Amino acid sequence: MGIQINGQTDTISASDGGLAVSGYELTGPSNINVTGIITASNVVVTGDLTVNGTTTTLDTVLTEVDKLEVGANNTTVGVAITQSGSGDILRLYDSGTQVVTVKDGGNLGIGSNSPSSLLHLLQSNGNAKITLQRSNTASNTDDYGSILWRSSAANNNGSIGVARESGENNGYMYFNTGFGGTLSERARVSAGGTFYVGTTSFNPPTAIAASGKFSYFSGIFVGRVPDSVNNNSEFVPIHRLGQGQGCQFSGHLIVNSWTGNAYLNLHVTSRYTDDNINWTIINATSNGNISKSTVQLVTATYNSQSWLGFLKNGGGTGVFNMNAFLESNAGYAGNLGLRAVTSGYTVTTTHATLNP
């Protein structure tokens, strides 16, 4: 085999079929064909390097690399990394900081060197975020993105997503559950903050508006009545009359502040056929240590509609609270939602002073 070394052509052979060259520069007019193994301490390639065979061992650190690009044109895979040992499959660094890690087993860490789940995001100051962005303009009810849960049989069992409500700068969040492999919306939070359960508008069975107002309600209400303020004159409409619908309130009505208090345990009904109103007071009291807040059961006109409700009428101040079963039509289309109002109402009938 002839090799040109420093202008001289020499023949070098090795009994084991290998070729060892040290300290020489190999040049040739075209290609240099070598059969066997070439062992070199340093190799400088000033043109292209083509490997047609299989590289079985590559233990190399690439330094001062401007770009490492793989341009694949096949039907299998562009880049494949096989880790047969227990070390990390892949590490990516930003300067000296490890920023992406694929652990043995497949867990992917972004910002985490030791991901504990399939996807583990780590960022300081609560800044670990996932961004789902739509690339084109959405129409109303079109999705901006969602998260989908599936079973091992690829059944859709649940999803959470955000869709356009009425403009590109607002969206509602929806919650779907799967039944028989079909996803159906079960709850929604509107762009304005209304929470709907079992409906997407102010219809039965339940919706909670941005201020906390309830629509048609059939269940247990616990807590402060939305919009109730600390004064001594306030009306809480609980049911719109004249709609051919019944109402039931069964439980506790509480008024509380530093300067007023009342506690009532009562049962109130309005018959759906004729709006006949009945009430039973189980217990009604106030503590003499604080002024009594007088509470009445009344019918009042508000927004040109007739409402059954509770009225704070003089005495001590306080905020309305409820712990009761309530079924009412307060939130049907055009109605108020369960809330307190401080003006604009006119009492037409006082049915009872509940804590005389």
Buried (B, 14 or more C-beta within 10 A) or exposed (E): EEBBBEEEEEEEEEEEEEBEBEEEEEEEEEEEEEEEEEEEEEEEEEEEEEEEEEEEEEEEEEEEEEEEEEEEEEEEEEEEEEEEEEEBBEBEEEEEEBBBBBBEEEBBBBBBBEBEEEEBBBEEEEEEEEEEEBEEEBEEEEBBBBEEBEEEEEEBBBBBBBBBBEEEEEBBBBBBBBEEEEBEBBBBBBBEEBBBBEBBEBBBBBBBBEEBBBBBBEEEBEEBBBBBEBBBEBBBBBBBBEBEBBBBBBBBBBBBBEEBBBBBBBBBBBEEEEBEBEBEBEEBEBEEEBBBBBBBBBBBEBEEBBBBBBBBBEBBBBBBBBEBBBBBBBBBEEBBBBBBBEEEBEBEEEBBBBBE
